[in-house]
Amino acid sequence: MQNLFEKSDVLNAPVEAFYFDTRYDNFPIRPHWHYFMEIIYMLDGRAQINAGEESHLLFAGDMAIFHPKMVHAIYAVTSEPIHYAVLKFDINRLQLTSKYAPKMRILFQSAEGNPACPIYLSANSLIHVDIRSQILPCIHEIKEKDYGYDVILQAKLYILLSEIIRIWRKNGFDTSKLLPSNDEVDTIYTITEYMDAHCTEPIKVVDIAAKCNMSYSHFAKSFRAIYGQTCKDFLEYLRVCKAENYLLFTEYDLTYISQETGFCDCSHLIKAFKDVKGITPKQYRLQHKVTR
């Protein structure tokens, strides 16, 4: 299964949302898997998806959900162009939930393999749900990165996922038997939630390994196999993402930003930011500066 792993650009942003068009993008999508969740929404054309043991034909208005670690592929069935919207995100990092309900990751983990929770949702099954208005604005928000874009992205994701859960509940998915998760118990598959919440603190890889009840060496090897990069690099990516918003929406200097985002000093921030984004924080700020 490891040779099917996809090291995705999702590791350069908390959420990815984009249009895929077979006239311009590489196609077909060969069998692969990744640790994050992926949702596709068909806009035009017809495509066949293979996911796990399932195979479905998607038409305009249909949606498919690929759970984390699910091997999946997308193929054409005719010569006509295919156009669809894509959402990719780490569901472990979605922490907001009602007090009576488990976190989203628990709900979707429990849905895997449940006949009441199909990964293929036809346009007809979505007729009373405005899926389009939840997915397409995500693409716009990521492209524009205007003030509050991250909040709007989170809101759209929660609405979309809640609508999916509602559809599954109508099919017989019993969420009442699912208990809220024990936040004291982490595994290597859910540890990104903890890392996201604490990355601005001086946490070390050995401490994260201990949270998973794993030795440092075993954790380091397993983390790289699952996430496609080292735990240290993933921590720096999380800190860079937080620094990015300071650069976009504040006038704080780099020394202050480095202190607020978990970097040991300004030089460390600059090096890590350039490694992830390809440019320095100063260049990034200048490129995205809005004249007010």
C-alpha positions as CSV (number, residue, x, y, z in Angstrom):
1,M,0.0,0.0,0.0
2,Q,2.9,2.3,0.7
3,N,3.9,2.7,-3.0
4,L,0.4,4.2,-3.6
5,F,1.0,7.0,-1.0
6,E,0.4,10.5,-2.4
7,K,2.5,13.3,-0.9
8,S,0.0,16.0,-1.5
9,D,0.2,19.7,-1.6
10,V,-2.3,19.6,1.3
11,L,0.8,19.8,3.4
12,N,1.4,23.3,2.2
13,A,-2.1,24.5,3.3
14,P,-4.6,23.4,6.0
15,V,-7.3,23.0,3.3
16,E,-7.0,22.6,-0.5
17,A,-9.9,23.5,-2.8
18,F,-9.6,23.7,-6.6
19,Y,-11.1,22.9,-9.9
20,F,-9.9,19.9,-11.9
21,D,-10.3,19.9,-15.7
22,T,-9.1,17.0,-17.8
23,R,-8.4,19.4,-20.7
24,Y,-5.6,21.0,-18.7
25,D,-4.7,18.6,-15.8
26,N,-3.0,15.2,-15.8
27,F,-5.5,12.4,-16.1
28,P,-6.5,9.7,-15.3
29,I,-6.0,9.8,-11.5
30,R,-4.2,6.5,-10.8
31,P,-4.8,4.5,-7.6
32,H,-3.3,6.2,-4.6
33,W,-4.1,7.0,-1.0
34,H,-3.4,9.8,1.5
35,Y,-3.9,10.5,5.2
36,F,-6.4,13.4,4.6
37,M,-10.0,13.3,3.5
38,E,-11.0,14.2,-0.1
39,I,-14.3,15.2,-1.6
40,I,-15.1,15.6,-5.3
41,Y,-18.1,17.3,-6.8
42,M,-18.8,16.7,-10.4
43,L,-19.6,19.8,-12.5
44,D,-19.5,18.5,-16.1
45,G,-18.8,15.2,-17.9
46,R,-18.8,11.7,-16.6
47,A,-16.2,9.9,-14.6
48,Q,-15.7,6.5,-13.0
49,I,-14.4,6.4,-9.5
50,N,-12.9,3.3,-7.9
51,A,-12.6,3.5,-4.1
52,G,-11.7,0.5,-1.9
53,E,-14.0,-2.3,-3.2
54,E,-16.5,0.1,-4.8
55,S,-16.9,1.5,-8.3
56,H,-19.3,4.3,-9.3
57,L,-20.1,6.4,-12.3
58,L,-20.3,10.1,-11.5
59,F,-22.4,12.6,-13.5
60,A,-22.8,16.3,-13.0
61,G,-24.2,17.1,-9.5
62,D,-22.9,13.8,-8.0
63,M,-20.4,13.8,-5.1
64,A,-17.9,11.2,-3.9
65,I,-16.2,11.0,-0.5
66,F,-12.8,9.4,-0.1
67,H,-12.0,8.6,3.6
68,P,-8.4,8.9,4.8
69,K,-6.2,6.0,3.8
70,M,-8.8,4.8,1.2
71,V,-7.1,3.7,-2.1
72,H,-9.0,5.5,-4.9
73,A,-8.7,6.3,-8.6
74,I,-10.7,8.4,-11.1
75,Y,-11.0,7.4,-14.8
76,A,-12.8,8.7,-17.9
77,V,-15.6,6.7,-19.5
78,T,-15.9,8.8,-22.7
79,S,-13.8,11.2,-24.6
80,E,-15.7,14.2,-23.3
81,P,-13.9,16.6,-20.9
82,I,-14.4,16.1,-17.2
83,H,-14.7,19.1,-14.8
84,Y,-15.1,18.7,-11.1
85,A,-14.4,20.5,-7.8
86,V,-12.0,19.1,-5.2
87,L,-11.7,19.6,-1.4
88,K,-8.8,18.1,0.5
89,F,-8.4,18.5,4.3
90,D,-7.2,16.8,7.5
91,I,-10.3,16.0,9.4
92,N,-8.4,15.4,12.6
93,R,-7.8,19.2,12.7
94,L,-11.5,20.0,12.7
95,Q,-12.1,20.4,16.4
96,L,-15.3,22.4,16.7
97,T,-18.4,20.3,17.7
98,S,-21.5,20.3,19.8
99,K,-21.2,19.1,23.4
100,Y,-23.5,16.2,22.7
101,A,-21.7,15.0,19.6
102,P,-18.4,13.3,18.9
103,K,-15.8,15.2,16.8
104,M,-16.1,15.0,13.1
105,R,-13.2,12.5,12.8
106,I,-15.0,10.1,15.1
107,L,-18.2,10.4,13.1
108,F,-16.5,9.8,9.8
109,Q,-14.3,7.0,11.1
110,S,-17.5,5.2,12.3
111,A,-19.1,5.8,8.9
112,E,-16.4,3.9,7.0
113,G,-17.8,0.6,5.7
114,N,-21.2,1.3,7.1
115,P,-23.9,0.5,4.4
116,A,-25.9,3.5,5.7
117,C,-23.0,5.8,4.9
118,P,-22.3,5.6,1.1
119,I,-19.2,7.3,-0.2
120,Y,-21.2,8.0,-3.5
121,L,-24.0,10.5,-3.2
122,S,-26.0,11.1,-6.4
123,A,-27.4,14.5,-7.5
124,N,-30.8,13.1,-6.7
125,S,-29.9,12.3,-3.1
126,L,-28.5,15.9,-2.8
127,I,-31.5,17.6,-4.3
128,H,-32.5,19.2,-0.9
129,V,-28.9,20.1,0.0
130,D,-27.1,23.0,-1.7
131,I,-23.7,21.3,-1.8
132,R,-22.5,23.6,-4.6
133,S,-22.8,26.7,-2.4
134,Q,-20.6,25.0,0.2
135,I,-17.8,23.7,-2.0
136,L,-17.3,26.3,-4.7
137,P,-16.9,29.3,-2.3
138,C,-14.0,27.4,-0.7
139,I,-12.1,27.6,-4.0
140,H,-12.8,31.3,-4.2
141,E,-11.7,31.9,-0.6
142,I,-8.4,30.0,-1.0
143,K,-7.7,31.9,-4.2
144,E,-8.4,35.4,-2.8
145,K,-7.2,34.9,0.8
146,D,-9.1,37.9,1.9
147,Y,-9.6,38.8,5.6
148,G,-11.2,35.9,7.5
149,Y,-10.9,33.4,4.6
150,D,-9.8,30.7,7.1
151,V,-12.9,31.2,9.2
152,I,-15.2,31.0,6.2
153,L,-13.4,27.9,5.0
154,Q,-13.9,26.2,8.4
155,A,-17.6,27.2,8.4
156,K,-18.2,25.9,4.9
157,L,-16.4,22.6,5.8
158,Y,-18.5,22.1,8.9
159,I,-21.7,22.8,7.0
160,L,-20.8,20.4,4.2
161,L,-19.8,17.6,6.6
162,S,-22.9,18.1,8.8
163,E,-25.1,17.9,5.7
164,I,-23.4,14.6,4.8
165,I,-24.0,13.2,8.3
166,R,-27.6,14.2,8.1
167,I,-28.0,12.3,4.8
168,W,-26.4,9.3,6.4
169,R,-28.6,9.5,9.5
170,K,-31.7,9.4,7.3
171,N,-30.2,6.2,5.8
172,G,-30.0,4.7,9.3
173,F,-26.5,5.8,10.6
174,D,-27.0,5.8,14.3
175,T,-24.8,8.6,15.8
176,S,-26.4,8.3,19.2
177,K,-24.2,5.3,20.0
178,L,-21.0,7.2,19.3
179,L,-19.4,8.7,22.4
180,P,-17.4,11.9,22.4
181,S,-13.7,11.0,22.0
182,N,-11.3,10.9,24.9
183,D,-8.9,13.7,24.2
184,E,-6.3,12.1,26.5
185,V,-5.9,9.2,24.1
186,D,-4.0,9.9,20.8
187,T,-2.9,7.7,18.0
188,I,-0.5,8.4,15.2
189,Y,-3.5,8.8,12.9
190,T,-5.1,11.5,15.1
191,I,-2.0,13.2,16.5
192,T,-2.2,16.1,14.0
193,E,-5.1,17.5,16.0
194,Y,-2.9,17.8,19.1
195,M,0.0,19.2,17.0
196,D,-2.2,21.8,15.4
197,A,-3.4,23.0,18.8
198,H,0.1,23.1,20.4
199,C,2.5,23.9,17.6
200,T,3.1,27.4,18.9
201,E,4.5,25.9,22.1
202,P,8.0,24.4,22.5
203,I,6.9,20.8,21.9
204,K,9.4,18.2,20.8
205,V,9.0,15.1,18.6
206,V,9.8,12.9,21.6
207,D,6.9,14.4,23.5
208,I,4.6,13.8,20.6
209,A,5.7,10.2,20.3
210,A,5.0,9.7,24.0
211,K,1.4,11.0,23.5
212,C,1.0,8.1,21.1
213,N,2.6,5.6,23.5
214,M,5.3,5.0,20.9
215,S,9.1,5.0,21.1
216,Y,10.8,7.9,19.3
217,S,12.3,5.8,16.6
218,H,9.1,3.8,15.8
219,F,7.0,7.0,15.9
220,A,9.4,8.9,13.6
221,K,9.4,6.1,11.0
222,S,5.7,5.5,11.2
223,F,4.9,9.3,11.0
224,R,7.0,9.7,7.8
225,A,5.3,6.6,6.2
226,I,1.8,8.0,6.9
227,Y,2.3,11.7,6.4
228,G,5.0,11.8,3.7
229,Q,7.4,13.9,5.8
230,T,9.1,14.0,9.2
231,C,7.2,15.0,12.3
232,K,9.6,18.0,12.7
233,D,8.9,19.2,9.1
234,F,5.1,18.8,9.7
235,L,5.4,20.9,12.9
236,E,7.3,23.6,11.0
237,Y,4.6,23.5,8.2
238,L,1.9,24.1,10.9
239,R,3.9,27.1,12.3
240,V,4.4,28.5,8.8
241,C,0.6,28.3,8.2
242,K,0.0,30.4,11.3
243,A,2.8,32.8,10.4
244,E,1.2,33.2,6.9
245,N,-1.9,34.8,8.4
246,Y,0.1,37.2,10.5
247,L,1.9,38.3,7.4
248,L,-1.4,38.7,5.5
249,F,-3.5,40.6,8.0
250,T,-1.2,42.3,10.5
251,E,1.8,44.7,10.5
252,Y,3.7,42.8,13.2
253,D,7.4,42.5,12.6
254,L,9.1,39.1,12.0
255,T,10.5,38.9,15.5
256,Y,7.0,39.2,17.1
257,I,5.5,36.7,14.6
258,S,8.3,34.2,15.2
259,Q,7.6,34.3,19.0
260,E,3.8,33.9,18.5
261,T,4.1,31.0,16.1
262,G,6.5,28.8,18.0
263,F,9.8,29.5,16.1
264,C,12.9,29.9,18.3
265,D,13.9,33.1,16.5
266,C,13.4,35.3,13.4
267,S,16.1,33.5,11.4
268,H,14.4,30.1,12.0
269,L,11.0,31.6,10.8
270,I,12.6,33.0,7.6
271,K,14.3,29.7,6.8
272,A,11.3,27.5,7.5
273,F,8.9,29.9,5.6
274,K,11.2,29.8,2.5
275,D,11.4,26.0,2.7
276,V,7.6,25.7,2.7
277,K,6.5,28.6,0.5
278,G,9.5,29.1,-1.7
279,I,9.9,32.8,-0.8
280,T,10.9,34.8,2.3
281,P,8.2,36.2,4.7
282,K,9.1,39.7,3.5
283,Q,8.6,38.8,-0.1
284,Y,5.3,37.0,0.7
285,R,4.0,40.1,2.6
286,L,4.9,42.4,-0.3
287,Q,3.2,40.1,-2.9
288,H,0.0,40.0,-0.9
289,K,-0.1,43.5,0.4
290,V,-3.5,45.1,0.0
291,T,-3.7,48.9,-0.6
292,R,-6.2,50.4,1.9
